Amino acid sequence: MSRALAFFHPALQTSALILGLYLLVLGLRIRKSRRQGAGPHTARLAAHHMRLARCFTACLTAGYLLGPLGMRFLLGEPVFATAHSYFGTLSLSLYLGTAYLGRKLRLAPGREDIRQIHAFCAFIAVFVSLMVAILGFQLLP
């Protein structure tokens, strides 16, 4: 039973990462739509992006918290003793920063500087997450 529970964190984070990749693609579509002239289509895309981003942030944060719990209680390993955990923390920090900037964009939609930093943080976070996933393979039971 505990062996099966050890796979819950990787499964949740893999699902969240897939959703994160979709959100990245959706964000790029919003950007393209804005450049062609914002309209109702852009607003629908942005609303969809924001709705899914909230779910993504919640799932990713929950999965992050399950990681150290699983290491300690299911695998009996020390917590935060691997590159996976350190880069996972960096990744979560980038995603939370991206979420914060996204919230600021919702309140001040004309701030192009915030939009650029939001996109940059999201792009870097996704690729750090991919590296974290690769580092996590060695930790599987």
N, CA, C and O atoms as CSV, one atom per row, in Angstrom:
chain,resi,resn,atom,element,x,y,z
A,1,MET,N,N,0.823,-1.197,0.000
A,1,MET,CA,C,0.000,0.000,0.000
A,1,MET,C,C,0.867,1.261,0.000
A,1,MET,O,O,0.622,2.186,-0.775
A,2,SER,N,N,1.895,1.295,0.882
A,2,SER,CA,C,2.738,2.494,0.945
A,2,SER,C,C,3.535,2.661,-0.343
A,2,SER,O,O,3.853,3.784,-0.737
A,3,ARG,N,N,3.860,1.548,-1.000
A,3,ARG,CA,C,4.575,1.636,-2.281
A,3,ARG,C,C,3.691,2.310,-3.325
A,3,ARG,O,O,4.176,3.125,-4.109
A,4,ALA,N,N,2.421,1.985,-3.344
A,4,ALA,CA,C,1.493,2.603,-4.290
A,4,ALA,C,C,1.304,4.085,-3.964
A,4,ALA,O,O,1.209,4.912,-4.871
A,5,LEU,N,N,1.249,4.425,-2.663
A,5,LEU,CA,C,1.104,5.827,-2.273
A,5,LEU,C,C,2.316,6.664,-2.666
A,5,LEU,O,O,2.197,7.869,-2.884
A,6,ALA,N,N,3.475,6.028,-2.756
A,6,ALA,CA,C,4.691,6.742,-3.141
A,6,ALA,C,C,4.601,7.271,-4.566
A,6,ALA,O,O,5.334,8.190,-4.931
A,7,PHE,N,N,3.711,6.702,-5.374
A,7,PHE,CA,C,3.551,7.160,-6.755
A,7,PHE,C,C,2.499,8.253,-6.891
A,7,PHE,O,O,2.297,8.777,-7.986
A,8,PHE,N,N,1.825,8.605,-5.797
A,8,PHE,CA,C,0.795,9.642,-5.871
A,8,PHE,C,C,1.398,11.004,-6.186
A,8,PHE,O,O,0.867,11.728,-7.028
A,9,HIS,N,N,2.493,11.367,-5.529
A,9,HIS,CA,C,3.167,12.640,-5.792
A,9,HIS,C,C,3.608,12.744,-7.259
A,9,HIS,O,O,3.296,13.740,-7.911
A,10,PRO,N,N,4.328,11.743,-7.798
A,10,PRO,CA,C,4.727,11.856,-9.206
A,10,PRO,C,C,3.530,11.923,-10.164
A,10,PRO,O,O,3.572,12.638,-11.165
A,11,ALA,N,N,2.476,11.180,-9.855
A,11,ALA,CA,C,1.296,11.201,-10.736
A,11,ALA,C,C,0.620,12.569,-10.713
A,11,ALA,O,O,0.244,13.098,-11.758
A,12,LEU,N,N,0.467,13.137,-9.521
A,12,LEU,CA,C,-0.156,14.454,-9.408
A,12,LEU,C,C,0.697,15.517,-10.083
A,12,LEU,O,O,0.174,16.380,-10.788
A,13,GLN,N,N,2.002,15.461,-9.874
A,13,GLN,CA,C,2.877,16.469,-10.466
A,13,GLN,C,C,2.968,16.308,-11.983
A,13,GLN,O,O,3.088,17.301,-12.701
A,14,THR,N,N,2.913,15.084,-12.474
A,14,THR,CA,C,2.906,14.873,-13.924
A,14,THR,C,C,1.642,15.460,-14.531
A,14,THR,O,O,1.697,16.118,-15.571
A,15,SER,N,N,0.509,15.227,-13.891
A,15,SER,CA,C,-0.752,15.813,-14.359
A,15,SER,C,C,-0.682,17.338,-14.337
A,15,SER,O,O,-1.115,18.003,-15.278
A,16,ALA,N,N,-0.133,17.881,-13.253
A,16,ALA,CA,C,-0.007,19.338,-13.144
A,16,ALA,C,C,0.935,19.872,-14.211
A,16,ALA,O,O,0.675,20.930,-14.783
A,17,LEU,N,N,2.019,19.167,-14.490
A,17,LEU,CA,C,2.967,19.615,-15.509
A,17,LEU,C,C,2.330,19.618,-16.897
A,17,LEU,O,O,2.575,20.522,-17.695
A,18,ILE,N,N,1.524,18.618,-17.179
A,18,ILE,CA,C,0.816,18.582,-18.467
A,18,ILE,C,C,-0.130,19.781,-18.560
A,18,ILE,O,O,-0.207,20.438,-19.598
A,19,LEU,N,N,-0.841,20.059,-17.478
A,19,LEU,CA,C,-1.713,21.230,-17.451
A,19,LEU,C,C,-0.889,22.510,-17.599
A,19,LEU,O,O,-1.314,23.446,-18.277
A,20,GLY,N,N,0.282,22.554,-16.969
A,20,GLY,CA,C,1.162,23.716,-17.089
A,20,GLY,C,C,1.631,23.938,-18.527
A,20,GLY,O,O,1.708,25.076,-18.991
A,21,LEU,N,N,1.941,22.856,-19.223
A,21,LEU,CA,C,2.336,22.980,-20.628
A,21,LEU,C,C,1.172,23.507,-21.462
A,21,LEU,O,O,1.364,24.335,-22.353
A,22,TYR,N,N,-0.030,23.026,-21.170
A,22,TYR,CA,C,-1.213,23.528,-21.875
A,22,TYR,C,C,-1.421,25.011,-21.581
A,22,TYR,O,O,-1.757,25.782,-22.480
A,23,LEU,N,N,-1.221,25.413,-20.324
A,23,LEU,CA,C,-1.364,26.827,-19.965
A,23,LEU,C,C,-0.328,27.681,-20.680
A,23,LEU,O,O,-0.614,28.813,-21.071
A,24,LEU,N,N,0.873,27.142,-20.852
A,24,LEU,CA,C,1.904,27.873,-21.597
A,24,LEU,C,C,1.468,28.085,-23.045
A,24,LEU,O,O,1.603,29.182,-23.588
A,25,VAL,N,N,0.951,27.039,-23.658
A,25,VAL,CA,C,0.450,27.157,-25.034
A,25,VAL,C,C,-0.718,28.137,-25.099
A,25,VAL,O,O,-0.802,28.951,-26.019
A,26,LEU,N,N,-1.607,28.055,-24.133
A,26,LEU,CA,C,-2.743,28.970,-24.086
A,26,LEU,C,C,-2.271,30.412,-23.917
A,26,LEU,O,O,-2.812,31.321,-24.547
A,27,GLY,N,N,-1.272,30.624,-23.074
A,27,GLY,CA,C,-0.711,31.959,-22.904
A,27,GLY,C,C,-0.108,32.498,-24.192
A,27,GLY,O,O,-0.238,33.683,-24.500
A,28,LEU,N,N,0.553,31.621,-24.944
A,28,LEU,CA,C,1.113,32.044,-26.231
A,28,LEU,C,C,0.006,32.389,-27.232
A,28,LEU,O,O,0.159,33.306,-28.040
A,29,ARG,N,N,-1.102,31.655,-27.177
A,29,ARG,CA,C,-2.250,31.984,-28.040
A,29,ARG,C,C,-2.835,33.350,-27.669
A,29,ARG,O,O,-3.211,34.128,-28.546
A,30,ILE,N,N,-2.909,33.632,-26.377
A,30,ILE,CA,C,-3.414,34.938,-25.928
A,30,ILE,C,C,-2.500,36.036,-26.452
A,30,ILE,O,O,-2.962,37.066,-26.943
A,31,ARG,N,N,-1.202,35.803,-26.340
A,31,ARG,CA,C,-0.231,36.797,-26.820
A,31,ARG,C,C,-0.399,37.053,-28.318
A,31,ARG,O,O,-0.395,38.200,-28.765
A,32,LYS,N,N,-0.545,35.982,-29.080
A,32,LYS,CA,C,-0.730,36.120,-30.524
A,32,LYS,C,C,-2.035,36.852,-30.826
A,32,LYS,O,O,-2.083,37.710,-31.708
A,33,SER,N,N,-3.081,36.514,-30.097
A,33,SER,CA,C,-4.379,37.155,-30.301
A,33,SER,C,C,-4.315,38.648,-29.970
A,33,SER,O,O,-4.913,39.461,-30.674
A,34,ARG,N,N,-3.602,39.010,-28.916
A,34,ARG,CA,C,-3.442,40.428,-28.553
A,34,ARG,C,C,-2.714,41.196,-29.639
A,34,ARG,O,O,-3.065,42.335,-29.947
A,35,ARG,N,N,-1.708,40.577,-30.214
A,35,ARG,CA,C,-0.928,41.242,-31.263
A,35,ARG,C,C,-1.743,41.449,-32.528
A,35,ARG,O,O,-1.490,42.381,-33.292
A,36,GLN,N,N,-2.719,40.580,-32.749
A,36,GLN,CA,C,-3.577,40.716,-33.927
A,36,GLN,C,C,-4.749,41.649,-33.677
A,36,GLN,O,O,-5.530,41.932,-34.585
A,37,GLY,N,N,-4.869,42.122,-32.457
A,37,GLY,CA,C,-5.974,43.011,-32.100
A,37,GLY,C,C,-6.896,42.328,-31.111
A,37,GLY,O,O,-7.636,41.408,-31.460
A,38,ALA,N,N,-6.844,42.785,-29.882
A,38,ALA,CA,C,-7.634,42.164,-28.821
A,38,ALA,C,C,-9.126,42.300,-29.110
A,38,ALA,O,O,-9.591,43.325,-29.608
A,39,GLY,N,N,-9.851,41.257,-28.789
A,39,GLY,CA,C,-11.301,41.252,-28.989
A,39,GLY,C,C,-11.937,40.246,-28.064
A,39,GLY,O,O,-11.327,39.829,-27.080
A,40,PRO,N,N,-13.168,39.848,-28.372
A,40,PRO,CA,C,-13.867,38.892,-27.509
A,40,PRO,C,C,-13.152,37.534,-27.427
A,40,PRO,O,O,-13.186,36.866,-26.393
A,41,HIS,N,N,-12.509,37.140,-28.525
A,41,HIS,CA,C,-11.786,35.865,-28.539
A,41,HIS,C,C,-10.629,35.909,-27.536
A,41,HIS,O,O,-10.395,34.943,-26.809
A,42,THR,N,N,-9.915,37.021,-27.501
A,42,THR,CA,C,-8.807,37.184,-26.560
A,42,THR,C,C,-9.316,37.140,-25.127
A,42,THR,O,O,-8.693,36.519,-24.265
A,43,ALA,N,N,-10.429,37.786,-24.870
A,43,ALA,CA,C,-11.008,37.800,-23.519
A,43,ALA,C,C,-11.421,36.393,-23.085
A,43,ALA,O,O,-11.221,36.018,-21.930
A,44,ARG,N,N,-11.999,35.611,-24.010
A,44,ARG,CA,C,-12.383,34.233,-23.683
A,44,ARG,C,C,-11.149,33.384,-23.372
A,44,ARG,O,O,-11.135,32.612,-22.413
A,45,LEU,N,N,-10.110,33.543,-24.204
A,45,LEU,CA,C,-8.872,32.793,-23.966
A,45,LEU,C,C,-8.262,33.155,-22.611
A,45,LEU,O,O,-7.820,32.281,-21.865
A,46,ALA,N,N,-8.243,34.453,-22.304
A,46,ALA,CA,C,-7.665,34.916,-21.036
A,46,ALA,C,C,-8.466,34.393,-19.847
A,46,ALA,O,O,-7.884,33.986,-18.841
A,47,ALA,N,N,-9.781,34.399,-19.951
A,47,ALA,CA,C,-10.616,33.896,-18.855
A,47,ALA,C,C,-10.371,32.403,-18.639
A,47,ALA,O,O,-10.278,31.945,-17.500
A,48,HIS,N,N,-10.269,31.656,-19.719
A,48,HIS,CA,C,-9.993,30.221,-19.641
A,48,HIS,C,C,-8.611,29.991,-19.014
A,48,HIS,O,O,-8.449,29.125,-18.155
A,49,HIS,N,N,-7.638,30.761,-19.446
A,49,HIS,CA,C,-6.272,30.679,-18.926
A,49,HIS,C,C,-6.256,30.932,-17.414
A,49,HIS,O,O,-5.613,30.196,-16.666
A,50,MET,N,N,-6.952,31.954,-16.980
A,50,MET,CA,C,-6.969,32.292,-15.546
A,50,MET,C,C,-7.676,31.221,-14.726
A,50,MET,O,O,-7.230,30.884,-13.629
A,51,ARG,N,N,-8.777,30.684,-15.249
A,51,ARG,CA,C,-9.514,29.638,-14.532
A,51,ARG,C,C,-8.632,28.400,-14.337
A,51,ARG,O,O,-8.530,27.862,-13.235
A,52,LEU,N,N,-7.999,27.964,-15.424
A,52,LEU,CA,C,-7.153,26.773,-15.347
A,52,LEU,C,C,-5.895,27.032,-14.523
A,52,LEU,O,O,-5.397,26.126,-13.854
A,53,ALA,N,N,-5.383,28.247,-14.564
A,53,ALA,CA,C,-4.168,28.573,-13.821
A,53,ALA,C,C,-4.400,28.466,-12.321
A,53,ALA,O,O,-3.502,28.061,-11.583
A,54,ARG,N,N,-5.588,28.823,-11.865
A,54,ARG,CA,C,-5.900,28.678,-10.439
A,54,ARG,C,C,-5.875,27.203,-10.031
A,54,ARG,O,O,-5.311,26.846,-8.997
A,55,CYS,N,N,-6.482,26.368,-10.841
A,55,CYS,CA,C,-6.493,24.921,-10.585
A,55,CYS,C,C,-5.063,24.371,-10.626
A,55,CYS,O,O,-4.671,23.570,-9.778
A,56,PHE,N,N,-4.310,24.805,-11.602
A,56,PHE,CA,C,-2.922,24.368,-11.755
A,56,PHE,C,C,-2.098,24.729,-10.518
A,56,PHE,O,O,-1.366,23.892,-9.991
A,57,THR,N,N,-2.217,25.967,-10.061
A,57,THR,CA,C,-1.443,26.422,-8.911
A,57,THR,C,C,-1.807,25.618,-7.669
A,57,THR,O,O,-0.926,25.255,-6.889
A,58,ALA,N,N,-3.079,25.338,-7.478
A,58,ALA,CA,C,-3.515,24.541,-6.322
A,58,ALA,C,C,-2.977,23.118,-6.405
A,58,ALA,O,O,-2.462,22.596,-5.416
A,59,CYS,N,N,-3.088,22.488,-7.560
A,59,CYS,CA,C,-2.596,21.104,-7.729
A,59,CYS,C,C,-1.086,21.030,-7.569
A,59,CYS,O,O,-0.569,20.122,-6.917
A,60,LEU,N,N,-0.387,21.976,-8.159
A,60,LEU,CA,C,1.069,21.972,-8.073
A,60,LEU,C,C,1.537,22.170,-6.633
A,60,LEU,O,O,2.463,21.496,-6.183
A,61,THR,N,N,0.908,23.079,-5.920
A,61,THR,CA,C,1.281,23.329,-4.530
A,61,THR,C,C,0.975,22.109,-3.657
A,61,THR,O,O,1.787,21.733,-2.811
A,62,ALA,N,N,-0.179,21.498,-3.856
A,62,ALA,CA,C,-0.526,20.287,-3.101
A,62,ALA,C,C,0.471,19.173,-3.399
A,62,ALA,O,O,0.926,18.483,-2.486
A,63,GLY,N,N,0.808,18.999,-4.661
A,63,GLY,CA,C,1.784,17.980,-5.036
A,63,GLY,C,C,3.155,18.255,-4.454
A,63,GLY,O,O,3.863,17.337,-4.041
A,64,TYR,N,N,3.524,19.528,-4.423
A,64,TYR,CA,C,4.807,19.904,-3.824
A,64,TYR,C,C,4.840,19.516,-2.345
A,64,TYR,O,O,5.835,18.975,-1.862
A,65,LEU,N,N,3.763,19.790,-1.640
A,65,LEU,CA,C,3.708,19.459,-0.210
A,65,LEU,C,C,3.723,17.945,0.026
A,65,LEU,O,O,4.244,17.474,1.036
A,66,LEU,N,N,3.151,17.196,-0.905
A,66,LEU,CA,C,3.152,15.735,-0.773
A,66,LEU,C,C,4.540,15.131,-0.970
A,66,LEU,O,O,4.830,14.053,-0.450
A,67,GLY,N,N,5.399,15.825,-1.719
A,67,GLY,CA,C,6.741,15.313,-1.989
A,67,GLY,C,C,7.547,15.058,-0.723
A,67,GLY,O,O,7.968,13.925,-0.492
A,68,PRO,N,N,7.776,16.080,0.110
A,68,PRO,CA,C,8.538,15.852,1.342
A,68,PRO,C,C,7.845,14.876,2.303
A,68,PRO,O,O,8.508,14.101,2.992
A,69,LEU,N,N,6.513,14.920,2.344
A,69,LEU,CA,C,5.788,13.981,3.211
A,69,LEU,C,C,6.034,12.543,2.766
A,69,LEU,O,O,6.251,11.655,3.590
A,70,GLY,N,N,5.998,12.327,1.464
A,70,GLY,CA,C,6.253,10.993,0.934
A,70,GLY,C,C,7.684,10.537,1.166
A,70,GLY,O,O,7.933,9.378,1.500
A,71,MET,N,N,8.623,11.461,0.986
A,71,MET,CA,C,10.024,11.109,1.227
A,71,MET,C,C,10.237,10.676,2.682
A,71,MET,O,O,10.930,9.695,2.951
A,72,ARG,N,N,9.650,11.399,3.588
A,72,ARG,CA,C,9.876,11.142,5.016
A,72,ARG,C,C,9.103,9.925,5.516
A,72,ARG,O,O,9.676,9.041,6.154
A,73,PHE,N,N,7.814,9.881,5.228
A,73,PHE,CA,C,6.962,8.864,5.850
A,73,PHE,C,C,6.771,7.597,5.021
A,73,PHE,O,O,6.539,6.530,5.589
A,74,LEU,N,N,6.860,7.684,3.709
A,74,LEU,CA,C,6.667,6.487,2.880
A,74,LEU,C,C,7.982,5.838,2.484
A,74,LEU,O,O,8.099,4.613,2.465
A,75,LEU,N,N,8.972,6.668,2.167
A,75,LEU,CA,C,10.252,6.112,1.731
A,75,LEU,C,C,11.311,6.106,2.823
A,75,LEU,O,O,12.343,5.449,2.691
A,76,GLY,N,N,11.051,6.848,3.916
A,76,GLY,CA,C,12.007,6.881,5.014
A,76,GLY,C,C,13.304,7.587,4.683
A,76,GLY,O,O,14.329,7.333,5.315
A,77,GLU,N,N,13.275,8.454,3.719
A,77,GLU,CA,C,14.466,9.188,3.287
A,77,GLU,C,C,14.469,10.582,3.904
A,77,GLU,O,O,13.420,11.085,4.306
A,78,PRO,N,N,15.648,11.209,3.981
A,78,PRO,CA,C,15.690,12.581,4.506
A,78,PRO,C,C,14.993,13.558,3.552
A,78,PRO,O,O,15.011,13.386,2.333
A,79,VAL,N,N,14.388,14.573,4.137
A,79,VAL,CA,C,13.649,15.576,3.368
A,79,VAL,C,C,14.616,16.658,2.896
A,79,VAL,O,O,15.515,17.053,3.638
A,80,PHE,N,N,14.437,17.131,1.684
A,80,PHE,CA,C,15.250,18.197,1.078
A,80,PHE,C,C,16.742,17.857,1.055
A,80,PHE,O,O,17.592,18.700,1.341
A,81,ALA,N,N,17.035,16.616,0.710
A,81,ALA,CA,C,18.430,16.190,0.612
A,81,ALA,C,C,18.819,15.885,-0.834
A,81,ALA,O,O,19.877,15.307,-1.082
A,82,THR,N,N,17.970,16.269,-1.786
A,82,THR,CA,C,18.239,15.946,-3.185
A,82,THR,C,C,18.125,17.194,-4.050
A,82,THR,O,O,17.506,18.186,-3.664
A,83,ALA,N,N,18.732,17.121,-5.219
A,83,ALA,CA,C,18.608,18.217,-6.187
A,83,ALA,C,C,17.150,18.364,-6.624
A,83,ALA,O,O,16.690,19.472,-6.902
A,84,HIS,N,N,16.424,17.244,-6.682
A,84,HIS,CA,C,15.010,17.271,-7.056
A,84,HIS,C,C,14.223,18.204,-6.132
A,84,HIS,O,O,13.399,18.991,-6.597
A,85,SER,N,N,14.477,18.115,-4.842
A,85,SER,CA,C,13.725,18.952,-3.896
A,85,SER,C,C,14.125,20.420,-4.001
A,85,SER,O,O,13.268,21.299,-3.908
A,86,TYR,N,N,15.394,20.695,-4.192
A,86,TYR,CA,C,15.820,22.092,-4.292
A,86,TYR,C,C,15.297,22.752,-5.566
A,86,TYR,O,O,14.798,23.876,-5.530
A,87,PHE,N,N,15.412,22.053,-6.680
A,87,PHE,CA,C,14.913,22.623,-7.929
A,87,PHE,C,C,13.381,22.636,-7.960
A,87,PHE,O,O,12.777,23.494,-8.604
A,88,GLY,N,N,12.758,21.681,-7.262
A,88,GLY,CA,C,11.295,21.714,-7.127
A,88,GLY,C,C,10.837,22.950,-6.377
A,88,GLY,O,O,9.825,23.560,-6.722
A,89,THR,N,N,11.590,23.315,-5.348
A,89,THR,CA,C,11.279,24.535,-4.604
A,89,THR,C,C,11.459,25.767,-5.488
A,89,THR,O,O,10.642,26.687,-5.448
A,90,LEU,N,N,12.521,25.784,-6.280
A,90,LEU,CA,C,12.736,26.887,-7.224
A,90,LEU,C,C,11.592,26.964,-8.226
A,90,LEU,O,O,11.085,28.045,-8.523
A,91,SER,N,N,11.196,25.820,-8.737
A,91,SER,CA,C,10.101,25.768,-9.701
A,91,SER,C,C,8.798,26.293,-9.102
A,91,SER,O,O,8.113,27.111,-9.715
A,92,LEU,N,N,8.460,25.820,-7.903
A,92,LEU,CA,C,7.239,26.293,-7.244
A,92,LEU,C,C,7.310,27.797,-7.012
A,92,LEU,O,O,6.317,28.500,-7.200
A,93,SER,N,N,8.468,28.293,-6.609
A,93,SER,CA,C,8.624,29.741,-6.393
A,93,SER,C,C,8.386,30.518,-7.679
A,93,SER,O,O,7.743,31.568,-7.665
A,94,LEU,N,N,8.900,30.008,-8.781
A,94,LEU,CA,C,8.672,30.667,-10.071
A,94,LEU,C,C,7.191,30.641,-10.452
A,94,LEU,O,O,6.660,31.631,-10.955
A,95,TYR,N,N,6.532,29.516,-10.212
A,95,TYR,CA,C,5.100,29.431,-10.523
A,95,TYR,C,C,4.276,30.364,-9.639
A,95,TYR,O,O,3.349,31.018,-10.117
A,96,LEU,N,N,4.610,30.423,-8.362
A,96,LEU,CA,C,3.872,31.325,-7.470
A,96,LEU,C,C,4.125,32.784,-7.852
A,96,LEU,O,O,3.223,33.617,-7.762
A,97,GLY,N,N,5.341,33.088,-8.274
A,97,GLY,CA,C,5.631,34.432,-8.779
A,97,GLY,C,C,4.840,34.728,-10.037
A,97,GLY,O,O,4.331,35.834,-10.215
A,98,THR,N,N,4.738,33.737,-10.909
A,98,THR,CA,C,3.947,33.887,-12.131
A,98,THR,C,C,2.478,34.126,-11.790
A,98,THR,O,O,1.822,34.967,-12.405
A,99,ALA,N,N,1.964,33.382,-10.806
A,99,ALA,CA,C,0.569,33.556,-10.382
A,99,ALA,C,C,0.348,34.949,-9.803
A,99,ALA,O,O,-0.661,35.595,-10.087
A,100,TYR,N,N,1.285,35.402,-9.001
A,100,TYR,CA,C,1.186,36.750,-8.421
A,100,TYR,C,C,1.159,37.809,-9.522
A,100,TYR,O,O,0.352,38.737,-9.487
A,101,LEU,N,N,2.049,37.656,-10.492
A,101,LEU,CA,C,2.085,38.614,-11.600
A,101,LEU,C,C,0.811,38.535,-12.442
A,101,LEU,O,O,0.318,39.553,-12.929
A,102,GLY,N,N,0.284,37.326,-12.611
A,102,GLY,CA,C,-0.978,37.172,-13.328
A,102,GLY,C,C,-2.115,37.887,-12.622
A,102,GLY,O,O,-2.968,38.504,-13.261
A,103,ARG,N,N,-2.120,37.800,-11.305
A,103,ARG,CA,C,-3.144,38.511,-10.517
A,103,ARG,C,C,-2.992,40.022,-10.681
A,103,ARG,O,O,-3.983,40.741,-10.816
A,104,LYS,N,N,-1.749,40.497,-10.669
A,104,LYS,CA,C,-1.506,41.930,-10.872
A,104,LYS,C,C,-1.964,42.365,-12.278
A,104,LYS,O,O,-2.478,43.470,-12.456
A,105,LEU,N,N,-1.774,41.495,-13.254
A,105,LEU,CA,C,-2.221,41.797,-14.623
A,105,LEU,C,C,-3.732,41.903,-14.698
A,105,LEU,O,O,-4.269,42.732,-15.433
A,106,ARG,N,N,-4.409,41.071,-13.945
A,106,ARG,CA,C,-5.872,41.115,-13.942
A,106,ARG,C,C,-6.363,42.440,-13.367
A,106,ARG,O,O,-7.374,42.985,-13.812
A,107,LEU,N,N,-5.639,42.952,-12.375
A,107,LEU,CA,C,-6.018,44.216,-11.757
A,107,LEU,C,C,-5.559,45.432,-12.569
A,107,LEU,O,O,-6.175,46.496,-12.509
A,108,ALA,N,N,-4.468,45.263,-13.329
A,108,ALA,CA,C,-3.934,46.361,-14.154
A,108,ALA,C,C,-3.573,45.808,-15.526
A,108,ALA,O,O,-2.395,45.601,-15.817
A,109,PRO,N,N,-4.585,45.564,-16.387
A,109,PRO,CA,C,-4.340,44.876,-17.659
A,109,PRO,C,C,-3.431,45.622,-18.645
A,109,PRO,O,O,-2.909,45.011,-19.577
A,110,GLY,N,N,-3.240,46.905,-18.457
A,110,GLY,CA,C,-2.420,47.660,-19.396
A,110,GLY,C,C,-0.934,47.626,-19.105
A,110,GLY,O,O,-0.152,48.206,-19.858
A,111,ARG,N,N,-0.525,46.972,-18.049
A,111,ARG,CA,C,0.895,46.967,-17.658
A,111,ARG,C,C,1.677,45.949,-18.473
A,111,ARG,O,O,1.735,44.769,-18.125
A,112,GLU,N,N,2.267,46.411,-19.541
A,112,GLU,CA,C,3.017,45.530,-20.434
A,112,GLU,C,C,4.281,44.992,-19.765
A,112,GLU,O,O,4.708,43.877,-20.066
A,113,ASP,N,N,4.883,45.767,-18.864
A,113,ASP,CA,C,6.080,45.292,-18.163
A,113,ASP,C,C,5.765,44.065,-17.310
A,113,ASP,O,O,6.535,43.105,-17.288
A,114,ILE,N,N,4.638,44.098,-16.614
A,114,ILE,CA,C,4.237,42.941,-15.799
A,114,ILE,C,C,3.937,41.747,-16.705
A,114,ILE,O,O,4.278,40.612,-16.373
A,115,ARG,N,N,3.304,42.002,-17.835
A,115,ARG,CA,C,2.967,40.932,-18.784
A,115,ARG,C,C,4.229,40.230,-19.271
A,115,ARG,O,O,4.255,39.004,-19.374
A,116,GLN,N,N,5.274,40.995,-19.572
A,116,GLN,CA,C,6.524,40.411,-20.061
A,116,GLN,C,C,7.208,39.569,-18.980
A,116,GLN,O,O,7.702,38.477,-19.262
A,117,ILE,N,N,7.235,40.072,-17.750
A,117,ILE,CA,C,7.856,39.329,-16.650
A,117,ILE,C,C,7.039,38.072,-16.339
A,117,ILE,O,O,7.611,37.021,-16.046
A,118,HIS,N,N,5.707,38.171,-16.400
A,118,HIS,CA,C,4.816,37.020,-16.193
A,118,HIS,C,C,5.148,35.920,-17.208
A,118,HIS,O,O,5.303,34.755,-16.841
A,119,ALA,N,N,5.252,36.293,-18.462
A,119,ALA,CA,C,5.556,35.317,-19.517
A,119,ALA,C,C,6.939,34.699,-19.308
A,119,ALA,O,O,7.108,33.491,-19.470
A,120,PHE,N,N,7.916,35.513,-18.953
A,120,PHE,CA,C,9.273,35.019,-18.740
A,120,PHE,C,C,9.317,34.028,-17.570
A,120,PHE,O,O,9.902,32.952,-17.688
A,121,CYS,N,N,8.703,34.392,-16.453
A,121,CYS,CA,C,8.686,33.499,-15.280
A,121,CYS,C,C,7.986,32.185,-15.604
A,121,CYS,O,O,8.449,31.118,-15.200
A,122,ALA,N,N,6.882,32.254,-16.323
A,122,ALA,CA,C,6.142,31.037,-16.679
A,122,ALA,C,C,6.985,30.133,-17.572
A,122,ALA,O,O,7.034,28.920,-17.368
A,123,PHE,N,N,7.638,30.719,-18.547
A,123,PHE,CA,C,8.464,29.949,-19.481
A,123,PHE,C,C,9.604,29.251,-18.737
A,123,PHE,O,O,9.845,28.061,-18.938
A,124,ILE,N,N,10.295,29.991,-17.886
A,124,ILE,CA,C,11.403,29.415,-17.122
A,124,ILE,C,C,10.889,28.338,-16.153
A,124,ILE,O,O,11.518,27.291,-16.000
A,125,ALA,N,N,9.759,28.594,-15.508
A,125,ALA,CA,C,9.198,27.641,-14.543
A,125,ALA,C,C,8.863,26.305,-15.205
A,125,ALA,O,O,9.130,25.248,-14.634
A,126,VAL,N,N,8.287,26.345,-16.391
A,126,VAL,CA,C,7.937,25.104,-17.077
A,126,VAL,C,C,9.188,24.286,-17.373
A,126,VAL,O,O,9.189,23.070,-17.187
A,127,PHE,N,N,10.232,24.928,-17.823
A,127,PHE,CA,C,11.426,24.162,-18.173
A,127,PHE,C,C,12.224,23.727,-16.942
A,127,PHE,O,O,12.879,22.685,-16.979
A,128,VAL,N,N,12.184,24.483,-15.879
A,128,VAL,CA,C,12.781,24.011,-14.623
A,128,VAL,C,C,11.985,22.795,-14.137
A,128,VAL,O,O,12.563,21.837,-13.624
A,129,SER,N,N,10.663,22.838,-14.298
A,129,SER,CA,C,9.813,21.703,-13.896
A,129,SER,C,C,10.155,20.444,-14.672
A,129,SER,O,O,10.167,19.350,-14.108
A,130,LEU,N,N,10.429,20.587,-15.941
A,130,LEU,CA,C,10.821,19.418,-16.732
A,130,LEU,C,C,12.119,18.821,-16.198
A,130,LEU,O,O,12.267,17.600,-16.139
A,131,MET,N,N,13.055,19.681,-15.810
A,131,MET,CA,C,14.305,19.207,-15.223
A,131,MET,C,C,14.028,18.519,-13.880
A,131,MET,O,O,14.631,17.490,-13.575
A,132,VAL,N,N,13.129,19.077,-13.091
A,132,VAL,CA,C,12.768,18.488,-11.796
A,132,VAL,C,C,12.172,17.095,-12.013
A,132,VAL,O,O,12.472,16.164,-11.265
A,133,ALA,N,N,11.341,16.957,-13.022
A,133,ALA,CA,C,10.747,15.644,-13.312
A,133,ALA,C,C,11.823,14.627,-13.647
A,133,ALA,O,O,11.761,13.488,-13.185
A,134,ILE,N,N,12.799,15.016,-14.436
A,134,ILE,CA,C,13.886,14.107,-14.793
A,134,ILE,C,C,14.696,13.725,-13.545
A,134,ILE,O,O,15.068,12.566,-13.365
A,135,LEU,N,N,14.961,14.715,-12.694
A,135,LEU,CA,C,15.686,14.425,-11.441
A,135,LEU,C,C,14.881,13.517,-10.521
A,135,LEU,O,O,15.461,12.781,-9.723
A,136,GLY,N,N,13.559,13.555,-10.617
A,136,GLY,CA,C,12.720,12.731,-9.761
A,136,GLY,C,C,12.701,11.261,-10.114
A,136,GLY,O,O,12.343,10.430,-9.279
A,137,PHE,N,N,13.085,10.918,-11.352
A,137,PHE,CA,C,13.062,9.503,-11.740
A,137,PHE,C,C,13.962,8.648,-10.845
A,137,PHE,O,O,13.635,7.497,-10.555
A,138,GLN,N,N,15.084,9.201,-10.413
A,138,GLN,CA,C,16.000,8.425,-9.581
A,138,GLN,C,C,15.461,8.192,-8.179
A,138,GLN,O,O,15.984,7.346,-7.453
A,139,LEU,N,N,14.428,8.923,-7.787
A,139,LEU,CA,C,13.871,8.793,-6.444
A,139,LEU,C,C,12.699,7.811,-6.370
A,139,LEU,O,O,12.249,7.462,-5.278
A,140,LEU,N,N,12.212,7.373,-7.511
A,140,LEU,CA,C,11.084,6.443,-7.508
A,140,LEU,C,C,11.462,5.134,-6.843
A,140,LEU,O,O,12.588,4.662,-7.001
A,141,PRO,N,N,10.527,4.536,-6.095
A,141,PRO,CA,C,10.845,3.259,-5.421
A,141,PRO,C,C,11.006,2.115,-6.405
A,141,PRO,O,O,11.273,0.984,-5.998
